[in-house]
Structures are given as C-alpha cells and as structure tokens.
Amino acid sequence: MKKRILLGNEAIVQGAMESGVQFVSTFPGTPASEIGNTFFKLYQNKKFKGYFEFSVNEKVAMEAGIGASFSGLKTLVAMKHFGLNVCSESLIPFLYTGSKGPTVIAVADDPSCWSSAQSEQNSRGYSYLSHIPTLEPSDPQECKDFTKLAFNLSEKFKIPIMVRITTRVSHQKMPVEIQAIPGIKAIGTFARDIKRFVTMPPRVLEMKKELLEKIEKISKIADKSKINHISGPKKKTVIIASGVSYLYVMEAMKELKVNLPILKIGFFYPLPKEKIKRFIKNAKKILIVEELEPYIEKEIREINTKAQIFGKNLLPETGEFNPEILIRAIAQITNKKFKLKEVKVNVPKRFPQLCPGCPYWLIFGAVKKALPLKTTIFGGDIGCYMLAGFPPHSIQDYLFCMGSSIGIAHGIKKTTKQKLIAFIGDGTFFHAGIPALINTVFNKSNPLIIIADNRTTAMTGHQPNPGAPLVPDGIKIENIVKACGVKNLKIIDPINQKELIKTIKDFSGKKEVSVIIARRPCIFVAKK
Amino acid sequence: MNKNFNIVITGTGGQGLITLLKIISEAILLEGYDIKTSELHGLSQRGGSVEVHIRFGKKIYSPLVAKNKADLIIGLEMQEILRAINFANQKTVFLINQHIIPIPLERSVPQKQIIKKLKLQSKNILLIPASQICQQEFGKSVTAGIYLLSFASFRGIIPLKPQSILLAIKHIVLKKYLEQNKKTFELAKENEKKK
C-alpha cells in the first residue's frame, strides 16, 4: 500500500477525506491549526470538493457544523482545546439532538502548554460533561484510522464523536497508509424533524435519557473494539495507557528489557469497562499511564480496590510525559535500576520574538513612549501581540482568553482610577472582542483599547479573517466600533509614531471608552 | 542497521529545522525504515528555541528521543545545542554549526565553554562553520542545515546514503530554492573529501 509521511493533523484530514467528508468548519489554533490549513489548501486547489470555512470563532464553527449535519452532510469541526470551551454551549445540546450527517469533532490539547497560554486544559473532561464518545489516537496512522472509525460510529449511532489528540500526536510524523478518496457532492436537505432538533422541555429530558441509552450501547461497542487492545504476556503487574503515552510505555519497556501486559485504551469515553475488568482481574500492580488529570485512573479505582494502583502517585499531573518519565516509573514498579547521566547547563532563555519588521514593534514602542509604564495597566490577549509579555517589551499585566483583554479591562476600570490599555488583534476582536466592547459602552467604562490590526490571523499561520478575507471587501472593524457607540476612535498606521503617541496620550484620559485601530499588515501579508 | 537511530536537531525559529526534518524523513522513507518524528509549531517557533526529534529503524514507537539515547545531535546554533546536551551519551556525535545567534539582551555563551560542557557527555564533537561556508558560497546561509546533513551522510555519521539525501532534497525543496540546495549538497561532498 502507498505510504506518505504525514503529521497527525494531516492524517486526520486524510481520514476525513477517505471517509467522504462534505463539510468542514474550523477556527485556527495551535496545535490543531494544520487540520484547517490542510483542508483550506485542498479546498483552494479544488481537491476537496466539499465546503470549507474558517469560521469567526469555535462556537459558530460548531453551529455551522451542526447545521450541515442536520442537513445530512458528513461533517468535521476542528479546533484547539480552548475552542471547546467557546463552543460548549452548542456542543452539549448537540449530543442531545444527535447528529444526522455523521459528525466528527477533532480537538487538540496542548500538555506542557507549548503553544497555549491560559491553562493546561484536559479536554477529556468534556467527554463526561457532554457525554461525547471520545477516541484517542497515539500516532498519525491512528489519527487517520480513528477518524474513519469515528465517522462510522457517528453514522451508526447518530451521535457526534470526538477525536482528541495532543501536541505530540498533532505534530508527530510517520508513514501513513493512503487509500482512495471517494467522490462527493456537498448538497444536503433539511427535513423538518421537531422531535429531534428542538430541545424544548419537557422533550429535552427524554433526549437526555435517549443519549444515556446510546452511550450504554456504545460502551458495549467499546468493550469489543480493536482500538482497545491487549498485548504482552500474562503477568501480575499490568499497564493501562492511552494516547501518546502508550508509545512511551512501549519504548520504556524495550529500554528496561521488561515485558508486561499492556491494555492500550483507544476508546476513552465510554471506557471499555468490561475489558478493563477482565484485564486487571488477577493483577497485583496496575500502572495507569495518562497525561494530565487522572480520568481513567478514577474509573479503575472504582472497579478494583485490591491491586496496588500506580497513577498520579507516581506520574506527574502537570506537563506532558516523555520516554524517561516512563522508563523511571516502570523501573520503579519492577524494581529495576535506571540512572540518567545529566549535565547541568545554564543557557539564557531565548524567548519567542516578534518578527523583524513586525508592525507590533511600532505599537509597543509608541505605548511605552506615551504613558508611564509603572502606573499604567496593560491588558493582554491571544495572538502574536501576547509577546508583549516577554522582554524587551514586558508590558502585559494580565492574560486570559480570546477577547478577555477588553472584558477584564471593563471590570478594572469600573473599580479603579488607574490608566489602562487593552491590546487585542483583529482576528481576536472578531472572535470574542465585540460583546466585551459593547459592554464597556453599555455599562460605561473608559479603557483605551488598541486593536492591533495586522490584516490576518497571524499567530496560527496567517489564516484569513472577516476583516481581512482573501478577496477585498472585508468587514470594516471601524464600522463595528462606531456602531457599538464608541465616540473616540482613530485609525492610525503605527508607522506614524508621532500621531500614535499623541493619540494614546489623549485617549487614555477620556471619560468614555476609546479605540485606536493600529492598522498595518503583518510582513507576511504585505509580502503576498 | 540493527539498532534504531535517534537524532535531535536544535536551533532557533526561522533556521529551517522543519524543512530539514522533512528532508531527513523523506530520505528515511526512501530507504524503507520505520520512522517517527516530533516537531513544534506556533508560539514555540517565532525566533525562539526549536528542537525536533527524528527516530528511525525497524520498528519505532516514541516520537521523542529519550535522554542519553541520541546517536546524533545536530546544532544549527551553538548555544542551542547545549539545551539538548542530556540527550547525549558518550558515543553521541555532536555535529555543530559554528555559528552564534545572539540571545536578545543576553551575553552569548563563549564557544570554549560550550565545547567544554558538551565534552562532559561526549567527546565526539564536529564543529563545522556551515553558515559561514554557505554565506561565502551563496551569499545566504539558509542552507547551513542541508550542508551539515549532507556532510553527515558523506562522513557516515548518519546511516542514510547520500543518494537518498539528494533525492529527498529534490522531493521536498521548492523549485526556486532547489538549485542552491543541490549545490550545497555537492559542496559538502567536496569538503568532506578534503578532510
């Protein structure tokens, strides 16, 4: 069979394509970005004949996907973990209604926060919260296979399925078997089905019961599924592992020359409890290997209390795993020796930097000249401009989630007399900044908001956004700001430093909210 | 090749580590080995420290190299290779681009000190002014990584045939950059013979 080296993310795309996916919506975010980017390219080259969009945020991406699924299309929605928070409002009822066209939600977590501020979120919590069946691939081949399996399961049980990956799966490469892609058309029909698509009470409670019944049935499938597989000899010390951790366990056993039975969990929710029960029946020691919070461990502790269980008492709950963490853990439970030869080095940290020529240099420079750094509060947000928090800029006093620079600014301005500048990028403003801006106007506070408009969603790989689509005629941010009722508004090219500095000084003392749109394209957009 | 082969490459965002990884992976695929790699995208690039892992052999599980288990560590920047020092054991080859990219607002770690540290893990250190060689020859140093890779292949410190590397370069590199990449490969071949 033909093999190609693919990233985990690319393998999800390949799996979706081989399944005949018809509708794809996404909001870019590392480590999930290449799912959207790859589809975008295929769509532009007309190799993907279905519909693709970069949505404005994950909530509308999910809702677009729900609409497509209700109209009968095979649908994929992709995002990074935080996107799941944004769309959870729509995701949870979607489990109640179920899908019509088979639907897969691909979500990438980022243990160790390589590309994520905000939190080290474990999206497997949503599996329980929303009752979404969840598959966890370990490598790119599984990314492809599990995506296809997810579409099949979704088709069979009329329920969306989550494929949950992590950075080391998303950005892992290996040769993946390539199969034929079926021809598709992306035309659906919405057939009225009130009982199914309307969640009004009292129907909603019946829906919940139906959902739980579905999960019960799927849990029987999980028990039989080959993606939860057992290997190795029969021994009293056993290992249960999920996700990329499984690969580290296999490597660690090779290294230590031990051969223990291992149950690899591919089906995270619902867990294959019967299979687990049989696997651990005679075990004396059980090692449970899962990154971040111990969901599997908790379930296993409920099943078996006799064996000695090693989980988060041995392995960290914060940060991703790696081979030596597993070598050390397995050495410990099998009484083997393991010693690393480590040398201490002291190299100063090399912080990520704004690109040379990036217009944000000009914005941060002007801000620093205009206002006293000691007494001014600087609100950060998600995008390239969060590098404001690193040297040489070091102007970021809080950083949360998409759009929150403005939301939090309002709260601070309502309670203090301090000067405050909230930074937000163009993509982030569209994503979640607009309601926060309206709130400052409606509830009357006066932060200075600088919309750093570089005409693209830069951080995640220069995806188009509503203000800067591929074709001209984007939605003008200034029109939105004006329509929200903001009176102090200026659009300034930050190359005009004098004007920018003067306006920052002037606007930071206003009684009402003010907005500066600092507009200059990202150097990569300007190049095109 | 009986044993698996483990490579760690370090450098800074923008030095072309991801392309180098693609070329090596393609060469490995051409030679029919199993392979796993790991890389990082997004915020972790942007001129910051970058570290990629490549493992190949009969059957590979982990995409990450374990500490003390690298066979070859390539440093596209001298200070960055220090961060990967503990992937080395006493047999590891350090293949280093003799090139320093200053860390903003910090004093660079002197070359002598870097070599002294590395020797605590392995004495197999190859220091090659790849950026300088490429800069002199082409007016651009962007193919320094290709130079080191080609050199490693001719010298036999990476178990991949030079022909596979060349073919992989042809498969992966964009047409407009292909000529300089091929010339870099040839240059490494000539210089390797001289030594």
Interface residues (C-beta under 8 A of the other chain):
Chain A: K3 I5 T30 P31 S33 E34 W114 S115 S116 D139 T167 R168 H171 Q172 K173 M174 P175 V244 Y246 L247 Y248 M250 E251 K254 E255 N322 P323 E324 I327 L340 K341 E342 V343 V345 V347 P348 K349 R350 F351 P352 Q353 L354 C355 C384 L387 P391 P392 M459 T460 G461
Chain B: T12 G13 L21 K22 S25 E26 L29 D34 I35 K36 T37 S38 E39 L40 H41 G42 L43 S44 Q45 R46 G47 G48 S49 I60 Y61 S62 P63 L64 V65 A66 K67 N68 K69 Q79 E80 L82 R83 I85 N86 N89 I103 P104 L105 E106 V109 K117 L120 Q121
